[in-house]
Amino acid sequence: MLSEKTIKELISTPAFLSNCNKLTYQLGISNQDASQELLLELLDHRLRKWSNKDVTMAIIKESPSLKWRIKYARKDLVRQSNKDATRELTKSQMVANMTPQSSNKSETLEALERLPELFKNANTRTWAESVLLFGKKETMARFGQTRRQFGDKLAKTCKYVHQQPKQSKSHTKELKLLKEWDDLMADQDTNDNDIQDFIDQHKEYIENIIDDPHVAYQGRLLKDFAHASNKDKYVLVNLMAKKLEQELHRRARMSMVRTKIVRFCRMRMVVT
């Protein structure tokens, strides 16, 4: 159990204040509520096994381990909030899908912008673009297709979209590595030796990650993580977190592209 004095020191650290501000923005709550939620999450989970002395020493030494725990406590709160929001959204979508919906201009334009990412074949790309812009009848006239030919082409196009590899092998491997790192950082019992083991196993990848001007002593961070500077350790954590966010965003974007193209091609076929 932390003393009142230690708690006051903890919530006054730059790491806590910074993550509290981010939580305020991410959850749309007051700074006071964010501070309370973050503190409770830390006490109940991330710092549950830490003694009052452990926390006090970590604050004094500006321990990266403490900073990571504060950061991932915030991420835990955001993750749980997103899960709750997703459940509510799913319920809303179930109700909304009971009635027919038509595509709007912004969604169609977005789908058009993504066509080059999805279709490498110029003819297929042009055909899909025509369906999105002009609909079934106009596309049939432009490409000299019968209803059956149009239907066959649509079916093949949709099948192609669904059967495309969702991720290349390199991206899949990278995402797996980054998730392993994320799990390592989320583990309350992770120590410097665990992180060094991970670095040794993925030396080439980490070497590329820390090839960054913000890392002062790259060699030490790579070979002797335990004795690297706190600043370099923290930069590594942030770089890896940023890389994971980018990869998840790319994955989600490509998934969205496939879904939208199929959805709008089918929709335009029905409404025109």
RAVEN-V373205 format. One record per run of one state. SS is the DSSP state (alpha for helix, beta for strand, coil for the rest). FROM is the first residue (numbers start at 1). LEN is the number of residues. If there is no record, write none. Layout:
ss={SS | SS}
from={FROM | FROM}
len={LEN | LEN}
This chain:
ss={coil | alpha | coil | alpha | coil | alpha | coil | alpha | coil | alpha | coil | alpha | coil | alpha | coil | alpha | coil | alpha | coil | alpha | coil | alpha | coil | alpha | coil | alpha | coil | alpha | coil}
from={1 | 4 | 11 | 14 | 28 | 31 | 47 | 52 | 62 | 64 | 97 | 105 | 119 | 122 | 144 | 147 | 164 | 169 | 187 | 192 | 202 | 203 | 210 | 218 | 224 | 225 | 228 | 230 | 272}
len={3 | 7 | 3 | 14 | 3 | 16 | 5 | 10 | 2 | 33 | 8 | 14 | 3 | 22 | 3 | 17 | 5 | 18 | 5 | 10 | 1 | 7 | 8 | 6 | 1 | 3 | 2 | 42 | 1}
